[in-house]
Amino acid sequence: MIALQTKPELSNGVLSFAQSPDEKANIEQSAYYRDCAAARLAGAAPIYDGSPGYRAQLDRDDDGIACEPYRGK
């Protein structure tokens, strides 16, 4: 388990914790999902930037939220 002593920040209505780049990388790499189907099956989706399992390859629109529900028209 990773214990972080960080200060919460509110950005775009989302509460997040300030993290150093190394802390962020360690957290994101603490879980791995092959694809969004695997993340959904594990109950982890959506995955937010800085959260376990997040990686840019799963964030198609580069908004910091991977494996989010499709809201197409």
Summary of the structure (lengths in Angstrom):
residues: 73
radius of gyration: 12.7
end to end distance: 40.9
largest distance: 41.7
contacts: 155
relative contact order: 0.17
helix: 23%
strand: 16%
